[in-house]
């Protein structure tokens, strides 16, 4: 199960990077970065999974002495939740820039925007 999640995450990262490097349309590049971000989140969740352990809630079901060996570390889950929120904000910012660029230049093709090239 962990290998499937890790493999899926790395495949999503590679698909996202390939799409970001090969497309010239800015909207497709933004979608590709979002796919790569989702792949990173899947990899982080799969790294934090430990088979045979329970949720990190200390109650009567988890003995106090064996809490470190019977619960899952909650830090990867917290990192993924934070990464999802940050990814949403970055995606919204990229879409706002793309919208502004389209209103000014009337194109989303980066090969047609030559004013800033060296």
N, C-alpha and C positions, 0 to 999 in steps of 0.2 A: 504494500500500500504506500509506504514512504517513497519507494523508488518510482512508482507511477507518478506521484505528486511532484517529485523532484524533476523527473524527466519532462513532465508537462510544463513545469515552470521554466526550465531551461529552453524548451522548444518555443514557448511564448516569447522569451527574451530574444532568441535568435530571429524569430519572425519579425518582431518589432524593430530590431536593429537593421535587418535586411530591408524592411519597408522604409525606414527612415533614411537609409543611405541610397536607395535606388529611385525613390520618387522625387519629382520636382514640384508636385502640387503640395502646397503648405498644409491643406486640410488632411491629406493622406499621411503626411509626415506627423501631424499631431496625433492622428489615430494610431500610427505605428508606435509613437512614444508611449501612448496610453497602454497599448498591448504589452510593451516591454515592462512598464511599471507593474502591470497586473502579474506578469511572470515573476518579477522580483518578489511580490507579495506572496505568491504561491510557494516559492522556494523558502521564504522566511517561515511560513506556517509549517511547511514540511520539516524544516530543521528543528522546530520547537516541539514536534510531536514525539512522544515517548510511549511505546506500547505498554499496556498493563497498568497505566497510572490514571488517577482520577483528576477532576478539576481542582484548581487551587483554592478550595473552600474548606477551611478547618471547622469541622463539626464533629458530631459523635461517630460518624462513619470512618473518620480518619483518626487513628490513635496519635496522640501528641508526640510520642517518642519516635515514631516511624514516618513523620510528616515529610521529611526530606527525601525519603526513598519511595513514597507512594503518591506524590502529587506531581503535576506537570509545572514546569517553570512558566510563569505568566508573562515574562518580559518579551519573548518573541511575539506573542499575541498583541501586547500593548504597542510594540514597534510597528506591527502591521496596521493596526488601527490608526496610528499617527501617520503612517505612510499613505494610507488611503485618503485621509483628509488633506495632506499636503499635495498629493497627486491630483486631487480634484481642484484645488486652488491653482496649481500650475497649469493644468489643462484649461481652466477658465481664462487664465491670463493669456495663454497662447492663442486661444480662440478670439479673445478681444483684440490682440495684436493682428491676427489674420483678418478680422473684420475691418479694422482700421486701415490695414494695408490695401485691402480690396477696394475700400471707398476712395482711397487716394490714387492708387495706381490702376484700378480696374482690371487687375489680374491677380491670380494666386500662384502663377508659375514663377519659380525663383530664377529660372534661366532668362526671363524677360526683364528682370529688374537688374540693370547694369550700373546704376549710379554709384553704388557703394563698392563695386569690385575694384581691385587694384590694377 
